Amino acid sequence: MPELPEVETIRRSLLENIDASYISEIIIYHPDVLLNIENFSLKNWKIQNIRRRGKYLLFDLQKYFDVLNPPSENNKAFNSISKETKAINQNSSFSNDPSISQKMTMLIHLRMTGKLLIEEKDVLPAKHTHVRFVFENGKSLDFNDVRRFGRIKLFKPGEEFQDQGLANLGPEPLGDEFTNDYFLKACQHHSKSQIKSLLLNQKVIAGIGNIYADESLFRAKIRPDRLIGDISQKELINLHQIIPDILEEAIGHRGTSFRDYVDGFGNKGFFQLQLAVYHKTGQPCPICKTPIQKIKVAGRSSHFCPHCQK
């Protein structure tokens, strides 16, 4: 699953190409990824901004102008348009309400294998493309997902945080709310838990997954299965400082690519070249050369150096 650095990299790559562009057509190939398809009347809506919250992307949309012409079916890229596509402009509870018709927020969660890919609009969509947003600037944005776990949902302005997953997220580890005081109090509250389970808990810290939990703990010299109550305050403060450093470094390397993750241009990240322990079972520790071990913590594979991490 893309973690915070990957989703942030995708956000930035999309902003470079489709920010302030309006949607000229929306093509739905597989409607099951749209949680409220009856509301997907997005033609001539403009992307004002793209935000990120944890592993979620939020597209702020504004009505650009009203055009009642139906989507063109002549373009070779749209020969397999589904019947849902032809109906999206006919019945929309969002667009029919004048009090909220000028702004919306589109929430996207990529889940395990989801991708958002910028293409030329005349290029045929790749296999596993479920939705295509076509823009007036000649670009398209394809939502592609092999496993079809990803989801897209529309919200009225200000209501996006009613989404259960979004509403329950903890502070952003790169934000001002992720303070030493907050982190120490969270650790105190979960003192009987293993430290890695805390880092993976999205209700405590938003956006950290398996990769960056393992790498942060390695740099902090803390075993992933260590009970929080047994970790000193000094060690926890050090870990608190390391977490955003690791995330910023990963963003600088455009994320970590092992299997599915690519940015909005289809390019892989290269932070995997900087990893110390994650996915390196049996390989020598970069510091002491002890073989990296793998154990299960909170049901997740966890990689660590048994010599460097205590």
LINGI-V629637 format. One record per backbone hydrogen bond with DSSP energy under -1.0 kcal/mol. CO is the residue of the C=O (numbers start at 1). NH is the residue of the N-H. E is the energy in kcal/mol with one decimal. If there is no record, write none. Layout:
# LINGI-V629637
CO;NH;E
CO;NH;E
This chain:
# LINGI-V629637
3;7;-2.5
4;8;-2.7
5;9;-2.0
6;10;-2.4
7;11;-2.5
8;12;-2.3
9;13;-2.2
10;14;-2.3
11;15;-2.3
12;16;-1.4
14;17;-1.4
14;18;-3.0
18;21;-1.8
21;47;-2.5
22;136;-2.0
23;44;-4.3
25;134;-3.1
27;132;-2.8
28;82;-1.3
30;33;-1.2
31;34;-1.8
33;152;-2.6
36;39;-2.2
37;40;-2.0
39;41;-2.1
42;45;-2.0
44;64;-3.1
45;23;-3.1
46;62;-2.3
47;20;-2.5
49;60;-2.6
51;58;-2.8
53;56;-2.4
56;53;-2.1
57;108;-2.7
58;51;-3.3
59;106;-2.7
60;48;-3.2
60;49;-1.2
61;104;-2.0
62;46;-4.0
75;78;-2.1
78;81;-1.3
87;90;-1.8
92;96;-1.6
94;97;-1.2
97;100;-1.4
102;63;-1.8
104;61;-3.2
105;155;-2.4
106;59;-3.0
107;153;-2.3
108;57;-2.5
109;151;-2.1
110;114;-1.9
115;144;-2.4
117;142;-2.9
119;140;-2.9
120;123;-1.8
126;129;-1.4
128;145;-2.4
130;29;-2.8
130;30;-1.9
131;143;-3.0
132;27;-3.2
133;141;-3.0
134;24;-2.7
134;25;-1.5
135;138;-1.5
138;121;-2.5
139;135;-3.1
140;119;-2.5
141;133;-2.8
142;117;-2.4
143;130;-3.0
143;131;-1.2
144;115;-2.7
151;109;-2.2
152;35;-2.6
153;107;-3.5
155;105;-2.2
156;159;-2.3
159;162;-1.9
160;163;-1.5
163;167;-3.2
164;168;-1.4
166;169;-1.2
171;206;-2.3
172;175;-1.9
177;179;-2.0
179;183;-2.5
180;184;-2.7
181;185;-2.1
182;186;-2.4
183;187;-2.3
184;188;-2.3
185;189;-2.2
186;190;-1.4
188;191;-1.2
190;193;-2.2
191;229;-2.7
193;228;-2.8
194;198;-1.3
195;199;-1.9
196;200;-1.9
201;204;-1.8
201;205;-2.4
202;170;-3.1
207;4;-2.5
209;213;-1.9
210;214;-2.1
211;215;-2.1
212;216;-1.8
213;217;-2.2
214;218;-2.0
215;219;-2.1
216;220;-1.9
217;222;-2.5
218;221;-1.1
221;310;-1.8
223;226;-1.2
224;196;-1.9
226;195;-2.5
227;230;-1.6
228;231;-1.9
232;236;-2.1
233;237;-2.6
234;238;-2.0
235;239;-2.3
236;240;-2.6
237;241;-1.5
238;242;-1.7
239;243;-2.3
242;246;-2.6
243;247;-2.1
244;248;-2.6
245;249;-2.2
246;250;-2.3
247;251;-2.2
248;252;-2.3
249;253;-1.1
250;255;-3.1
251;254;-1.9
253;270;-2.3
255;271;-2.8
263;266;-2.1
264;118;-3.3
267;263;-2.8
270;273;-1.1
271;274;-2.3
277;280;-1.9
280;283;-2.2
283;292;-2.8
285;289;-1.5
290;285;-1.9
292;282;-3.1
293;304;-2.0
295;302;-3.1
297;300;-2.0
300;297;-2.7
302;295;-2.4
304;293;-2.7
305;309;-2.2
